[in-house]
Amino acid sequence: MHPYIEPFIAADSILNILRDGRQPAYSINDSLKNKHSPNNLVSAFNQLIKDGYIQKDNATQDWYTIFGTGSAFIHNGGYKAYFKELERKEVKDKNSKEIAERKTSIDILNAERVYKSYPFTRFAAIFGFISALVLLILKLLEVFGILSPNK
C-alpha cells in the first residue's frame, strides 16, 4: 500500500469513531493505536481539520467534533471512496484521451484521402457540368425547332 494513502485510511477510522459524537483525542488514539502509526494519526487529524470535516473543540483538552460534512463524507465512503472515484476518473480521462487521439489520426487520414482525390473530383464535376450544359442546349434547340431530331 502506498504510504500517502495510510493517513487517509486512519482519517476514515477517525471519522467512523467521531460519527458517534464528540470524543477526546486520547480516546481516539487509544482506539486506533494498534491499527495506525502515531505519525499517520497526526497526519489524519491535520488532514481532517484542513478539509473541514472535524474541529478541535478545546485547545487544552483536545476534544474533537465531526461536522455534518464529515458525517456525509464518511457515510459516502470516506477517503477510500474518494480515491476510488479519482482512479475511475483517471481511467475515464485516459480512455477519452486515447479515443481523441485515434479520432484525430483518422481525421488526418480522411483529410489526406480527400486532398488526394480532389483533382479527380474537380474533373468529374467540370465534365458533368459541361455534359449537362451541352445536353440542355441540344434539348432547347430541339424544342425550338432549330435542330430536328433524327428520323
C-alpha positions as CSV (number, residue, x, y, z in Angstrom):
1,M,0.0,0.0,0.0
2,H,1.3,3.5,-0.8
3,P,2.5,5.4,2.2
4,Y,0.5,8.5,1.2
5,I,-2.8,6.6,1.5
6,E,-2.2,5.2,5.0
7,P,-3.0,8.6,6.7
8,F,-6.3,8.7,4.8
9,I,-7.2,5.2,6.0
10,A,-6.5,6.5,9.5
11,A,-8.7,9.5,8.7
12,D,-11.6,7.2,7.7
13,S,-11.2,5.4,11.0
14,I,-11.2,8.7,13.0
15,L,-14.4,9.8,11.2
16,N,-16.0,6.4,12.0
17,I,-15.3,6.9,15.7
18,L,-16.4,10.5,15.7
19,R,-19.6,9.6,13.9
20,D,-20.9,8.6,17.4
21,G,-20.3,12.1,18.7
22,R,-17.7,14.3,20.4
23,Q,-14.6,12.4,21.5
24,P,-11.4,13.3,23.3
25,A,-8.2,12.8,21.3
26,Y,-6.7,10.3,23.8
27,S,-9.7,8.1,23.4
28,I,-9.5,8.1,19.6
29,N,-5.7,7.5,19.7
30,D,-6.2,4.6,22.2
31,S,-8.8,3.0,19.9
32,L,-6.6,3.3,16.8
33,K,-3.0,2.9,18.1
34,N,-2.9,-0.8,17.2
35,K,-4.1,-0.2,13.7
36,H,-2.3,3.0,12.7
37,S,1.1,4.6,13.5
38,P,1.2,7.8,15.5
39,N,2.5,9.7,12.6
40,N,-0.4,8.6,10.4
41,L,-2.9,9.6,13.1
42,V,-1.4,13.1,13.4
43,S,-1.4,13.4,9.6
44,A,-5.0,12.2,9.6
45,F,-6.2,14.7,12.3
46,N,-4.4,17.5,10.4
47,Q,-6.0,16.5,7.1
48,L,-9.5,16.2,8.6
49,I,-9.2,19.6,10.1
50,K,-7.8,21.1,6.9
51,D,-10.6,19.5,4.8
52,G,-13.2,20.9,7.3
53,Y,-14.6,17.6,8.4
54,I,-13.7,17.9,12.1
55,Q,-12.8,20.6,14.5
56,K,-10.8,20.7,17.7
57,D,-13.2,21.9,20.4
58,N,-10.9,22.9,23.2
59,A,-7.2,23.6,22.7
60,T,-6.3,22.5,26.2
61,Q,-8.2,19.1,26.3
62,D,-8.1,18.1,22.6
63,W,-11.7,17.2,22.1
64,Y,-12.8,16.7,18.5
65,T,-16.2,17.1,16.9
66,I,-17.3,16.0,13.5
67,F,-19.2,18.4,11.2
68,G,-22.1,17.5,9.1
69,T,-19.9,17.5,6.0
70,G,-17.6,14.9,7.8
71,S,-20.6,12.7,8.6
72,A,-21.8,12.9,5.0
73,F,-18.3,12.2,3.7
74,I,-17.8,9.1,5.8
75,H,-21.3,8.0,5.0
76,N,-20.4,8.2,1.3
77,G,-17.3,6.0,1.8
78,G,-14.7,8.5,3.1
79,Y,-11.3,8.8,1.6
80,K,-11.4,5.2,0.3
81,A,-14.3,6.0,-1.9
82,Y,-12.8,9.4,-2.8
83,F,-9.6,7.7,-4.1
84,K,-11.6,5.0,-6.0
85,E,-13.5,7.8,-7.7
86,L,-10.3,9.6,-8.6
87,E,-8.9,6.4,-10.0
88,R,-12.1,5.9,-12.0
89,K,-11.9,9.4,-13.4
90,E,-8.2,8.9,-14.3
91,V,-9.1,5.8,-16.3
92,K,-12.0,7.6,-17.9
93,D,-9.8,10.5,-18.8
94,K,-7.1,8.2,-20.2
95,N,-9.7,6.4,-22.3
96,S,-11.1,9.7,-23.6
97,K,-7.6,10.9,-24.5
98,E,-6.9,7.7,-26.4
99,I,-10.2,8.0,-28.3
100,A,-9.5,11.6,-29.1
101,E,-6.0,10.6,-30.4
102,R,-7.5,7.9,-32.5
103,K,-10.2,10.2,-33.9
104,T,-7.5,12.8,-34.7
105,S,-5.4,10.3,-36.6
106,I,-8.5,9.1,-38.5
107,D,-9.5,12.7,-39.3
108,I,-6.0,13.3,-40.7
109,L,-6.1,10.2,-42.9
110,N,-9.5,11.2,-44.2
111,A,-8.3,14.7,-44.9
112,E,-5.3,13.3,-46.9
113,R,-7.6,11.0,-48.8
114,V,-9.9,13.8,-49.7
115,Y,-7.0,16.0,-50.7
116,K,-5.6,13.3,-53.0
117,S,-9.0,12.7,-54.7
118,Y,-9.7,16.5,-55.1
119,P,-8.3,16.7,-58.7
120,F,-10.4,13.7,-59.9
121,T,-13.5,15.1,-58.1
122,R,-13.0,18.5,-59.7
123,F,-12.5,17.0,-63.2
124,A,-15.7,14.9,-62.7
125,A,-17.7,18.0,-61.6
126,I,-16.5,20.1,-64.6
127,F,-17.1,17.2,-67.0
128,G,-20.6,16.7,-65.6
129,F,-21.4,20.4,-65.8
130,I,-20.2,20.6,-69.4
131,S,-22.2,17.5,-70.4
132,A,-25.3,18.9,-68.7
133,L,-24.9,22.2,-70.5
134,V,-24.4,20.6,-73.9
135,L,-27.5,18.4,-73.4
136,L,-29.5,21.4,-72.3
137,I,-28.5,23.4,-75.4
138,L,-29.3,20.4,-77.6
139,K,-32.7,20.0,-75.9
140,L,-33.5,23.7,-76.3
141,L,-32.5,23.7,-80.0
142,E,-34.8,20.7,-80.4
143,V,-37.7,22.3,-78.6
144,F,-37.5,25.5,-80.6
145,G,-37.3,23.5,-83.9
146,I,-33.8,24.7,-84.8
147,L,-32.5,21.2,-84.6
148,S,-34.6,18.4,-85.9
149,P,-34.5,15.0,-84.2
150,N,-33.1,12.1,-86.2
151,K,-35.8,10.2,-88.1
